[in-house]
Amino acid sequence: MKRVKITQIKSGIGRTKKQKDTLVALGFRRLNQSREVELSPAVEGMVDKVKHLLKIEEV
C-alpha cells in the first residue's frame, strides 16, 4: 500500500459534526498537524470526505 502524508490546513470550526468526527478519526487535534498513514480504502474514503481541509502528499 502507498504511504501518504496528510496535513490539516484548514480548521474544523463551522464544519458539520461528521466532518469534525472524521478529522478526529484521522488523528488530527490541531491545525497544521501532519500524519503519515497507509492509504487503505477506509482511510482513502475518510480523506476524500474532508479533502478540502487537508493537504495530501505521497511519501
Backbone bond lengths (Angstrom), bond angles and torsions (degrees), N, CA, C in turn:
res aa  C-N    CA-C-N  psi(-1)  N-CA   C-N-CA  omega(-1)  CA-C   N-CA-C  phi
1 M - - - 1.452 - - 1.524 109.77 -
2 K 1.314 115.20 153.52 1.455 120.67 178.79 1.523 109.95 -78.20
3 R 1.316 115.56 146.55 1.465 121.00 171.95 1.516 107.25 -103.13
4 V 1.314 115.99 136.55 1.452 120.77 177.61 1.516 109.57 -129.72
5 K 1.325 114.84 153.52 1.456 121.32 174.99 1.522 106.08 -106.80
6 I 1.339 116.38 121.48 1.457 120.29 178.72 1.523 108.70 -114.70
7 T 1.318 115.64 137.12 1.459 122.75 -177.70 1.514 108.48 -127.62
8 Q 1.324 116.49 132.44 1.460 120.29 176.44 1.525 107.74 -80.46
9 I 1.345 116.36 118.82 1.459 120.00 -176.86 1.530 112.64 -111.84
10 K 1.332 117.30 -10.84 1.461 121.16 177.06 1.515 108.95 -130.82
11 S 1.315 115.49 152.77 1.452 121.77 -175.19 1.532 112.00 -75.40
12 G 1.320 115.34 154.61 1.456 121.85 174.61 1.519 112.64 -87.18
13 I 1.330 116.95 -4.23 1.464 120.45 -179.57 1.527 109.48 -64.82
14 G 1.309 115.74 132.36 1.459 120.62 179.30 1.515 113.51 84.39
15 R 1.317 118.13 2.17 1.471 122.10 179.02 1.524 108.82 -92.88
16 T 1.324 116.00 167.95 1.457 119.79 179.48 1.529 109.96 -69.73
17 K 1.333 115.48 161.09 1.463 120.72 -179.82 1.524 110.67 -60.42
18 K 1.322 117.66 -38.37 1.467 120.86 179.02 1.525 111.30 -61.06
19 Q 1.336 117.13 -42.16 1.455 120.26 -179.72 1.523 110.63 -67.79
20 K 1.335 117.69 -40.40 1.461 121.06 177.34 1.523 110.60 -63.18
21 D 1.336 116.90 -42.88 1.464 121.40 178.94 1.528 111.22 -64.16
22 T 1.331 117.10 -35.71 1.459 121.21 178.53 1.525 110.57 -66.06
23 L 1.336 117.19 -40.52 1.470 120.11 177.13 1.525 110.62 -62.07
24 V 1.325 117.03 -41.84 1.465 121.01 178.81 1.527 110.01 -65.56
25 A 1.334 117.55 -40.84 1.466 121.42 179.42 1.530 111.30 -64.18
26 L 1.315 116.88 -31.06 1.466 120.67 176.57 1.519 111.78 -78.08
27 G 1.337 117.49 -11.75 1.460 121.29 175.42 1.514 114.95 100.22
28 F 1.327 116.95 14.51 1.464 119.70 -179.09 1.518 110.86 -91.31
29 R 1.331 115.73 134.08 1.460 121.82 177.55 1.523 111.77 -119.68
30 R 1.343 116.70 -23.99 1.464 118.96 -177.37 1.532 109.89 -146.82
31 L 1.303 115.18 165.23 1.455 122.88 -179.93 1.528 110.33 -66.01
32 N 1.309 117.09 147.29 1.470 125.45 179.58 1.522 113.92 65.23
33 Q 1.310 117.43 16.02 1.460 121.21 175.27 1.530 108.33 -82.47
34 S 1.322 117.06 140.37 1.464 122.16 -179.46 1.520 110.62 -116.91
35 R 1.342 115.27 151.01 1.456 122.25 176.41 1.515 107.86 -141.00
36 E 1.338 115.80 142.81 1.459 121.39 172.08 1.514 107.40 -104.37
37 V 1.327 116.71 125.25 1.459 120.88 -176.57 1.521 110.39 -135.99
38 E 1.334 114.95 154.83 1.460 121.56 169.77 1.523 107.19 -75.56
39 L 1.315 117.57 134.85 1.455 121.78 -176.23 1.528 109.94 -87.63
40 S 1.336 115.76 78.78 1.459 121.62 175.34 1.529 107.94 -83.67
41 P 1.331 118.36 166.87 1.466 119.93 178.82 1.535 113.08 -58.39
42 A 1.328 117.87 -35.94 1.462 120.80 179.95 1.527 110.90 -66.72
43 V 1.331 116.32 -46.16 1.469 120.79 -179.89 1.529 109.72 -66.98
44 E 1.311 117.02 -39.16 1.455 120.99 179.31 1.529 111.25 -61.46
45 G 1.327 116.79 -38.58 1.465 120.94 177.37 1.517 112.05 -66.53
46 M 1.345 116.60 -40.95 1.464 120.07 178.86 1.525 110.68 -65.58
47 V 1.330 116.28 -42.89 1.465 120.59 179.66 1.531 109.95 -62.62
48 D 1.325 116.92 -39.01 1.463 121.25 -179.79 1.527 111.78 -62.62
49 K 1.325 117.47 -34.06 1.465 121.54 -178.56 1.520 113.09 -71.37
50 V 1.327 117.30 -27.02 1.471 120.47 -178.28 1.529 111.47 -125.17
51 K 1.326 116.92 28.52 1.465 120.38 -175.77 1.521 112.67 -63.21
52 H 1.329 117.95 -22.07 1.462 120.88 178.43 1.535 111.83 -74.23
53 L 1.336 117.33 -10.84 1.461 121.95 178.66 1.528 112.10 -105.16
54 L 1.336 117.20 -5.31 1.461 121.80 -171.82 1.524 112.10 -121.80
55 K 1.333 114.46 160.35 1.457 122.39 168.24 1.528 106.07 -118.27
56 I 1.328 117.14 128.15 1.453 122.00 -176.22 1.526 109.29 -114.36
57 E 1.351 115.54 129.09 1.468 121.67 178.85 1.515 108.51 -131.21
58 E 1.340 116.70 139.44 1.464 120.12 174.05 1.511 109.33 -77.44
59 V 1.334 115.88 143.06 1.477 120.59 -178.83 1.516 108.82 -102.67
